[in-house]
Amino acid sequence: MFEKLEGAKRLLLEAELVPVQGDRFQPTGFPDLGAATYHLADGTRMLLVESAQSMANRLESTIIGQDNELIEDLKGLSFIRAHLSGDSDTTTNSLIEAHRINSPFIISDESFQKEFREAAGYELTAPLNWKKIASTLFRYDVNSLLHGVFLANLGDGRIKMPRALSGFIEAKNVQEAVSGGVKFNPIDPSGTLRAKKYDKDVYGNVPYQRVEYTAEEITAYFNLDVGLLDSYDLGKDAFDLLIALALYKIEVFLGKETRLRTACDFKVKGGLKTTEPDGFDIPNQKDLLDLLKAKIEACNSMFADPPVTVINTETVTKKKSESTESE
């Protein structure tokens, strides 16, 4: 299915997006910056609708079910589940932790850390064997190879794998659509009437400004570093699994997860297209899922046994310092 990708450096995909209703949309905002507008060399005004960081989170979430674990169709992929005890009684895993297996709730487990070091051939003051590291990540948390991981909490923090799958959404020739509204208090618009046990300034009528945008074009871009995945030398089945998993995530995102915010709801116009390499036909979602199931089975021996590594982590609640308490 992926013969056209043999020897390719990257797979570049894009899809045109349009608002599901009307023409306005609300982009992502950044603290102390607002919307990320910029200009091309010819003066065209552009807007970053969704950043690479946000898109990574959205692509990761496409295979996570309501229980915060893998969807049923992809059971068999490797990941790590941590049961928290002590001051917390809950469960987390490498699919939802912000830094995947570098999460302190995971990498602090001495037994797991020892297993990982030995499998990866990781030693202080010794060169890193990136193929062994990639194989070990595939064994314990296959999604880390697609979305990257920085094991800052392991040893001297040298293990850093870049994202193989990335994406972003841009809008071209944008214009602001400025409007406003009011947070309405039907009891006391002045805000002087307050609940006795809550005295923060959240009362009264609060007028606010709202800035949305219109655009000539809105495009979602996806970049899969095929050369990077190939360099890990994991074998054809593992390579095909990673490619299929990346494409499946993109297809799911474009199919049902393009409602980015309340006022930012898109639909795909014209389908997903390949811009590099020439001649690569994108399989549909059903075919990708069928292939994934087959490749999960074929790669079973490369995953941990069982594929979900379970660890137990005791937690404590950090107490406020004396200086903080006195402030």
Secondary structure, DSSP 8 states (H G I E B T S, - for coil): --GGGTT-S-EEEEEEEEESSSS-B----BTTTBSEEEE-TT--EEEEEE-HHHHHHHHHHTTB-TTSSB-GGGTTS-EEEEEEEES--EEEETTTSTTGGGSHHHHT-HHHHHHHHHHHT--TTS---HHHHHHHHHHH-THHHHH-EE-TTSTTS--EE--SEEEEEEEES-EEEEEEEEE--SS-TTS----TT--SS--S-EEEEEEEEE-SEEEEEEEE-HHHHHHT---HHHHHHHHHHHHHHHHHHHHH--EEETTEEEEEEEEEEEEESTT-----HHHHHHHHHHHHHHTGGGS-SSSEEEEEEEE------HHHHH-
